[in-house]
Amino acid sequence: MTNPLFKPFSHKGLTLKNRIVMAPMTRSFSPGGVATQDVADYYRRRAQNDVGLIVSEGTGVDRPVSLNDPNIPRFHGDKELAGWKTVIDAVHSAGGVMAPQLWHVGAVRSRHPEWQPEKYDSPSGLSSPGKQFGDPMTDVEVADAIAAFASAAAAAKALGFEAVELHGAHGYLIDQFFWDGVNQRDDAFGGPSISDRGRFAAEILRAVRAAVGPDYPVIIRLSQWKQQDFTARLAHTPAEMEAWLQPLADAGADIFHCSQRRFWEPEFEGSDLNFAGWAKKLTGQPTITVGSVGLSGEFIAAYGGEASEPASLDELERRLDAGEFDLVAVGRALLQDPEWVVKVRDGRNDELKSFERSAMMTLY
């Protein structure tokens, strides 16, 4: 096909039929943290409709408070990993390729008032700048968190997942270490520069790489914006972004998943390149772009009930064809309609569905 979205992609053992990635989206349909057959069927439907790479919803690593919802799936423990084996077997039965997203929410309040953990992990006991939220992680807790990511990555490989993604975005634990507003540590995991504060993520990547070997694809999702502050920025210039990203590439990141609220917005003045474009230019690594792909409205507004109409993909395809980025993550459009990819491929644009907030309340 001439459409760049449907050209094959291959990098470091990851071979995909097209450039479309299902973005990770929290669903909270795994009672007690165990993915069910309904969860497996949900992902299988996207696989059988030709999603190139499925990235799972965020799934918790083995720390006491890695998640803030008891119904988000976990990626440790016999029952939990057996649930994920059911998922990956279902995806493979439909010809799909999948990576779990490994997650630690850090200092983020519980989504259920009746389920309140005693202690939260965070770099400095802050949930946002100036807002106290417990105590800083000890050296032992930091080391245990690093080991938990590595253990989960090893489990993903053993279960048959084709890659693994680390959630380092949106104001969760790894991102809290990046962010100077909440990382005020004076040890090796803090410091004035983004390179200093990036050591936690780099140590996780090194541990993951040691656990999965040199040829297993490792993705890391990053963002400038935080759920605590949509205007927050870690890198104000290309030089700062290079100081942020290059140590992560050196530590083992194969692909950067670059989260924006709107993919078409330029990252820095004087250039049309978006976040994924700059990440690729600065590191030479493949990148995934994401942010309001295929829909008229952006996803933060969806939480307030805003619907979105199908939108043109022309600008996305132009940028992809020009090599600005390599892969495209689609969120709400695929949440609404598991057949979105085949409809786009076959030119059935009149069948594309509008996004309704009700889709977030079901597992279809």
N, C-alpha and C positions, 0 to 999 in steps of 0.2 A: 504494500500500500504506500501511497505517497504521503498520507497523513503521518506526521512524525510521532504522534501518540501511539501508533501501532507498529513502530519499528522495534525489533528485538533489542534487548539490552543484556550485556554480559560484563561482569566485573568480579574478579577474584572469586570465582566459583559460584557466583550468583547469576543464573541465566533466566531471563524473563521473556515472555512472549510479546510483551508490549511495555510501554513506559508508564502505565497507570498503577498507582499504589493506593490501596485502601488506607486512609489515614486512621491512626488510633483514636478511638472514641469511647469514653467511659460509658458503660451500660448498666452496671449494678444489677445484673440478672444471674449472679452466681451465689446462691445462698450459702452462707458460711465460708465464702471464699473458694468454692469448688465449682468449676465450669461444668455445666450440665449438657445433656444431649441437645437441648434447645439452643445452647450457645454453639455447639458444634454444627448444628444445622444452619444457624445464622451465617457462620463463616463459609460453610460449604456452598450456600446459595451464591455467594459472591465469587467463589472459585469457579463454579460451573458456568458462570456468566463472564468468564475471561478477565477478571482482575489480574493484572500482572503479578503484583506482590501484595499480599495482605499483611498489614501490621496490626497486631491484636490491640485491643483496649489495653490500657496500662494494667500491669499485673504485679503484685507486691513481692518484693524480695524478703528474705528471712531476717527481719528486724521487728521488735515488738510492736512498733507503731509505724510501719511502712505505709499503711493505708489509713484512710479516714472514713471508711464505709465498710461494714462487715459483709456486704454483698458484692464487693469488687473481688475478682478472682486473685488468687495468690499463686506464686510460682515456686513453692517449696512444700514439702510434706508429701507423704505417700498418696493420700486421697486427692490432693490438689494436682499433683503431677499426673495421676491416672486420668483425671478429668481433661488435662491438656493433651494427653495421648489420644483420647477420644476425638478431640478437636483436630489435631494434626492428621490423624488417620482419615477423618471425614474430608478435610481439605485435599489431601492427596488423592482420595478416591475420585475427586472431581477434577483432577489435573492441576491443582493449585500449588502455589508457593507461598510460604508464610514465615513471618518472624514474630516472636512475642516481644512486646515492649516491656522492659523491666523498669520498675517504678518504685520510688520512695517519695512520699508526699512531703516529708519534712514537717516544718512548723505551719501546718494548715489545719484549721479547726475541723472537728468531726462534722460530717453531714447529717448525723443523727443525734439529737440532744440526749437520748437515753443511752448512747454508746460513747462514753467519754474516757479515753485512755488516760493513764496516770502521768505519762511522760512523753514528750515529743522530742524527736531528734531535730537539731538545727545547729548551724555553725556557732551562733552567739546568743541563743536564747531569744531571738527576735523573729517575729513573723513578717514584719514590714519595718521600715525605718522608724525607730523610736518606739516601737510597740513590743513590750516585753511579752514573751511567750514561753516561759520555762527557763531551763538552764542550758548552757552550751554543751555540746557533745564532748565527752572526755576522749583522750587519745585512744583508749580501749574501744570506745563506741565507734569512733571514726574507723579504726581498723576492722571492726566487726562489720560495719556497713560495706566497706570495700570488699571484704570477703564474701558477703551475702550476694552482691552483684555477680561476682565471679562464679559462685556456686550455681546461681540461677542460669547463667549463660552456659555452663557446662551441662546442666540438665536439659536446656533447650536443644543443644547439639545432640545429646544422647537420645532424646525423644524423636528426633528426625526433622526438626525445624531447619529451614535452609539458611537462616541468618538470625541475628538478634539485634534489637534496638534498645538503647539506653535512653531514658527520658531525662534529658538535661535542660528542659525548657520550662517556661510558664510559672516560674516562682516556686517550683518544688525543690526537693533537697539539693540535688546537684546544682541547680540554678541558684539556690540560696548561697552556696559557696562562691559562685561567680560574682554575685551582686555585692558591691561595696556597701550598699545601704543596710544589709543585714549580716554581712560577714565582717566582723570587727575583731577577729582572732589575731593574736600577736605571735602565733606559732607558725610552723611551716605551711599550714593550710589557710593562712590569711596573708595580708600584706597590701601595700598601696597599689600594686599593678594587677591587671587582669591576668597576667601570667602567673603571679603569685597565687591569686585566689583560684586559679584553674588547676592547682595541683591535685585537689581532691578528685576531680573528674579524670585527670591524667592517670592518677594512681588506680582508679577504677578500670580505666581502659587497659592499663598494663596488666592488671590482675585478670581481667576478662580474656585478654589475648593469651596469657599464659594458660588459662583454663581451656580454651577452645582450639589453640594451635594457630599456626601462621596463616592458614588458608581459609579460615572460616570468616564470612563477612560480618563485620561489626558496624552498625549504624548508630549515630548519636543524634538525637533531636535537640535543637537549640532554638532559642528565641531571644530577641532584645526585650520585648514587652513582657510584663509579669501580670498575673491576675491581680496582684496587689497594686500595680501601677502600670496602666496601659502605655504611659509615656516613658517608662524607664528604658535606659540604653546602657549596654555594657561597653559598646565600641562606638565612639563618636567619629572616628576617622578610619580609613582603610588600614592605616598602620596599627591602630589599636585592635582592629579585627584580626589582622594577621598575628599579632601577639597573643590573641585569645585562641585562635583556631589552629595555628601551626603546631603548638605543643600537643594538642589533642590528636592531630594526624600522626605526629611522631610517636605518640603513645599507643596507637593502634586503631584509630577511627578510620574506617574505609570509605564511608559515605556520610555526608552531613545532610541532615533533614532540617531544613531552614524554615521555621514557622514565622509567617507574617499573618496579620489579620486580612490583608488584601495583597495578593501576590504581585499585582502590577505596580505597586508603589516603589519608587527608587529608594535605595538604602542610604545613599549619600548624595549631597548636592553635586551637580556637575556631571552626573552619570545616570543613565536610565537603568543600569543594572539593579536588580532586586537583591535581597539578602542571599538567596541561593546563587545568584550570578557572581556576587563578590566572593562568596566562600569558595566557589570553584576557581575563580581567577587567582585568588591568593594562595590556595593550597594545592591546586591541581587535582584534587579529589572529586569524584562524582558527587552531585548534589541533588536533593529532592526539594522542589518548591511546593508550597502549600499556602492556602489562604483564600477562601471564597471562590474556589474554582467551580465554574459551571453554574453559579447562582448569582442573583442580583444583589443580595444582601450579605453582610458578613456575620460570622457565627456568634459573636458576642451578643448581637441583637436578638439572635434566635432564642437565647435564654429568657429574654423578656417577652417572647411570644411573637416576634416578627416573622412573617412568612417570607419566602424568597421565590422569585420566578426563575426559570431556566435562563441562562445568559450565554452569549456568544463565547466560543472558545478560540476565536480567530487570533486574538492577541497572545494567548497562551501558546498556541501552536506556532505562531511566528517566532516567539522567543525560544521555544524548544528546538525548532528547526535551525535557529541561528547558533545553537550550542550554549546558550546562556546557562542552562541547567540540563540535567539528564533525565530526571524522573519527575512525575507530577502526582502529588497526593490529593485525593478527593475524599472529602468527609461527608457533609450532610447530603449531597446528591446521592451518594451510595447508601447512606443510611435510609433515605426515603425509598430508593429503588435499587434492588440488587441487580437489575438488568441494565443499569445506566451505561456500562461499558459497551455492551453489544448494540445498544440503541445508537450510541455515538458512532461506533464503528460502521454500522449499516446505514447511517444517514437518516435514521428515524427520529429526527429532531422534534417532530410534531407529537411524538409519544413521550418526550421527556417530562418528568413530573415536577411540579412546584414543591418546595420544601415546606412542610407544616410542622410546627412544634410538637404535635402529637406523635410524630415519628420517633421522638426521643423517649417516649414513654412505653414503647413496644419493642419486642425483639423479633424482627421479621427479616 
